[in-house]
Amino acid sequence: MFDTLIIGGGVSGISCAMVLASAKNKNFVSNKKIGILTHQKNSALQEAVFNNAYGIAPGKLGSELLIESIEQLTHTYPHIIQIPEEKVLKITGYYPEFTVTTNRNSYKAKTVVIGIGSANTFAIEGLMQFVEAHKKALPEKQRIQLKNIDHKVTEGIFAIGTLAGWRSQLAIAAGSGAAVATDILTLWNDGIQTHSHDSIR
């Protein structure tokens, strides 16, 4: 049973995983099991080059960033369970016990975070009733989002990045993933507001 299972190894998913992972020394996080399905095949980063993203050197390729972010998660936060090369087909159940079924396995999770982009090929059974037209994309692009309020789709399920209705900018996607991570940390902290910062002090 995962306490949180993140679906998607792009910007928003990895950002969410890193913030959750960085809080590992907090007493309300130390016993939590966190996983991420790092399927990246359809990430918008595959064809991107960055000249306008905060903290990223100009000319950085998105394809490089995808690889480097997975490596950073692996080396800095090895306690996060990475599940590569699996595609989610179905989510069933209710909070706090969901079953996430992929093309290879099934997993139990108390909360689920979904960050797999806004392509209209979205086809996760159990979530189709939440699909709507993307509110911040050009209609001709036929992008979709999941109906949500402040990232929350339904009890225990969160959408992040463009799937939550945000515009396709790296900084926005990263912030969306981080925001949901702090919401989950707050949930784990019995509703007391919290976040996770590193410090040189």
C-alpha positions as CSV (number, residue, x, y, z in Angstrom):
1,M,0.0,0.0,0.0
2,F,1.5,3.3,-1.1
3,D,0.6,6.4,1.0
4,T,0.9,8.3,-2.3
5,L,1.4,7.0,-5.8
6,I,2.3,9.6,-8.5
7,I,1.4,8.9,-12.1
8,G,3.8,10.5,-14.6
9,G,7.5,11.2,-14.8
10,G,7.4,14.6,-16.3
11,V,7.9,18.0,-14.7
12,S,4.9,18.1,-12.4
13,G,5.2,14.4,-11.3
14,I,8.9,14.6,-10.5
15,S,8.5,17.9,-8.8
16,C,5.8,16.4,-6.6
17,A,7.9,13.4,-5.8
18,M,11.0,15.5,-4.9
19,V,9.1,17.8,-2.5
20,L,7.4,14.8,-0.8
21,A,10.8,13.0,-0.6
22,S,12.6,16.0,0.8
23,A,10.3,15.9,3.9
24,K,11.4,12.4,4.9
25,N,12.9,13.6,8.2
26,K,9.6,15.0,9.4
27,N,8.0,12.7,12.0
28,F,4.7,12.5,10.1
29,V,6.5,11.5,6.8
30,S,9.2,9.1,8.0
31,N,6.9,6.0,7.8
32,K,5.2,7.0,4.5
33,K,5.6,4.9,1.3
34,I,5.8,7.0,-1.8
35,G,5.9,5.7,-5.4
36,I,6.0,7.2,-8.8
37,L,5.2,5.7,-12.2
38,T,7.9,7.3,-14.3
39,H,6.5,6.7,-17.8
40,Q,7.8,9.6,-19.9
41,K,7.2,8.6,-23.5
42,N,4.5,11.2,-24.1
43,S,6.1,14.0,-22.1
44,A,6.0,17.5,-23.8
45,L,9.6,17.8,-22.7
46,Q,10.8,15.3,-25.4
47,E,10.9,18.1,-28.0
48,A,11.5,21.1,-25.7
49,V,14.5,23.5,-25.4
50,F,14.6,25.9,-22.5
51,N,15.8,29.5,-22.6
52,N,13.2,31.0,-20.3
53,A,13.0,28.7,-17.3
54,Y,14.1,29.9,-13.9
55,G,17.3,28.1,-12.7
56,I,17.9,26.2,-15.9
57,A,20.8,27.1,-18.1
58,P,19.8,28.4,-21.5
59,G,19.8,25.8,-24.3
60,K,19.0,22.9,-22.0
61,L,17.0,20.2,-23.9
62,G,13.9,18.8,-22.4
63,S,15.0,15.3,-23.3
64,E,18.1,15.8,-21.2
65,L,16.1,17.3,-18.3
66,L,13.8,14.2,-18.2
67,I,16.8,11.9,-17.8
68,E,18.6,14.2,-15.3
69,S,15.5,14.6,-13.1
70,I,15.0,10.9,-12.8
71,E,18.7,10.5,-11.9
72,Q,18.4,13.3,-9.3
73,L,15.4,11.6,-7.7
74,T,17.3,8.3,-7.7
75,H,20.5,9.6,-6.1
76,T,19.1,12.2,-3.8
77,Y,16.0,10.4,-2.6
78,P,16.5,6.7,-3.1
79,H,13.6,5.9,-0.7
80,I,11.1,6.9,-3.4
81,I,10.0,3.8,-5.3
82,Q,10.3,4.3,-9.0
83,I,8.2,2.2,-11.4
84,P,9.4,2.7,-15.0
85,E,7.8,1.7,-18.3
86,E,4.3,1.0,-17.0
87,K,1.2,2.7,-18.4
88,V,-1.9,3.3,-16.2
89,L,-5.1,1.8,-17.6
90,K,-7.5,2.0,-14.7
91,I,-8.1,3.5,-11.2
92,T,-10.8,1.9,-9.0
93,G,-11.8,2.3,-5.4
94,Y,-12.3,5.2,-3.0
95,Y,-10.2,7.1,-0.6
96,P,-8.3,5.8,1.3
97,E,-7.9,2.7,-0.8
98,F,-7.4,2.9,-4.5
99,T,-6.3,0.2,-6.9
100,V,-4.1,1.5,-9.8
101,T,-4.0,-1.0,-12.7
102,T,-1.2,-0.7,-15.3
103,N,-0.4,-2.8,-18.4
104,R,1.8,-5.0,-16.2
105,N,0.7,-4.8,-12.5
106,S,-1.7,-3.3,-10.0
107,Y,-0.9,-1.2,-6.9
108,K,-2.8,-0.1,-3.9
109,A,-2.6,3.6,-2.8
110,K,-4.2,5.8,-0.3
111,T,-3.9,8.9,-2.5
112,V,-3.1,9.2,-6.2
113,V,-1.5,12.2,-8.0
114,I,-1.9,12.3,-11.8
115,G,0.4,14.3,-14.0
116,I,0.4,12.8,-17.4
117,G,-0.3,15.8,-19.6
118,S,-3.4,17.2,-21.3
119,A,-3.5,15.2,-24.6
120,N,-7.0,14.2,-25.7
121,T,-5.8,10.6,-25.8
122,F,-6.3,10.4,-22.0
123,A,-8.0,7.1,-21.4
124,I,-7.7,6.1,-17.7
125,E,-10.8,4.1,-16.9
126,G,-12.4,5.3,-13.7
127,L,-11.5,9.0,-14.4
128,M,-13.3,9.6,-17.7
129,Q,-16.2,11.2,-15.9
130,F,-13.9,14.1,-14.8
131,V,-12.6,14.9,-18.3
132,E,-13.5,18.3,-19.7
133,A,-12.1,20.7,-22.3
134,H,-8.9,22.5,-21.2
135,K,-9.8,26.0,-20.1
136,K,-6.4,27.6,-20.9
137,A,-5.6,26.0,-24.2
138,L,-6.6,26.9,-27.7
139,P,-9.7,25.0,-28.7
140,E,-8.2,23.7,-31.9
141,K,-5.5,21.9,-29.9
142,Q,-8.3,19.8,-28.3
143,R,-6.5,19.6,-25.0
144,I,-8.3,18.2,-21.9
145,Q,-8.1,18.6,-18.2
146,L,-9.6,16.9,-15.2
147,K,-12.3,18.8,-13.3
148,N,-10.8,19.9,-10.1
149,I,-10.8,22.5,-7.3
150,D,-7.3,23.6,-6.4
151,H,-5.9,20.4,-8.0
152,K,-8.3,18.1,-6.1
153,V,-10.4,16.0,-8.5
154,T,-12.1,13.9,-5.8
155,E,-11.3,12.8,-2.3
156,G,-7.8,11.3,-2.5
157,I,-7.1,12.0,-6.2
158,F,-5.2,15.1,-7.4
159,A,-4.4,16.3,-10.9
160,I,-1.2,18.3,-11.5
161,G,0.4,20.3,-14.4
162,T,-1.5,20.8,-17.6
163,L,-3.9,18.0,-16.6
164,A,-5.1,20.2,-13.8
165,G,-5.8,23.0,-16.3
166,W,-2.6,25.0,-16.1
167,R,-0.7,26.4,-19.1
168,S,2.2,24.5,-20.6
169,Q,5.2,26.2,-19.0
170,L,7.9,24.3,-17.1
171,A,7.8,26.6,-14.1
172,I,4.0,26.4,-13.8
173,A,4.0,22.5,-14.1
174,A,6.8,22.3,-11.5
175,G,4.9,24.6,-9.1
176,S,1.7,22.7,-9.6
177,G,3.4,19.4,-8.6
178,A,5.1,21.1,-5.6
179,A,1.8,22.6,-4.5
180,V,0.1,19.3,-4.4
181,A,3.0,17.8,-2.5
182,T,2.6,20.4,0.2
183,D,-1.2,19.7,0.3
184,I,-0.4,16.0,0.9
185,L,2.2,16.8,3.5
186,T,-0.5,18.9,5.2
187,L,-2.9,16.0,5.0
188,W,-0.3,13.8,6.6
189,N,0.3,16.4,9.3
190,D,-3.3,16.1,10.5
191,G,-4.4,19.2,8.6
192,I,-1.7,21.5,10.0
193,Q,-0.3,23.6,7.2
194,T,3.3,22.6,6.3
195,H,5.9,22.6,3.5
196,S,9.4,21.3,3.0
197,H,12.5,23.5,2.7
198,D,16.2,22.7,2.8
199,S,18.5,25.2,4.4
200,I,22.3,25.8,4.7
201,R,21.8,26.6,8.4
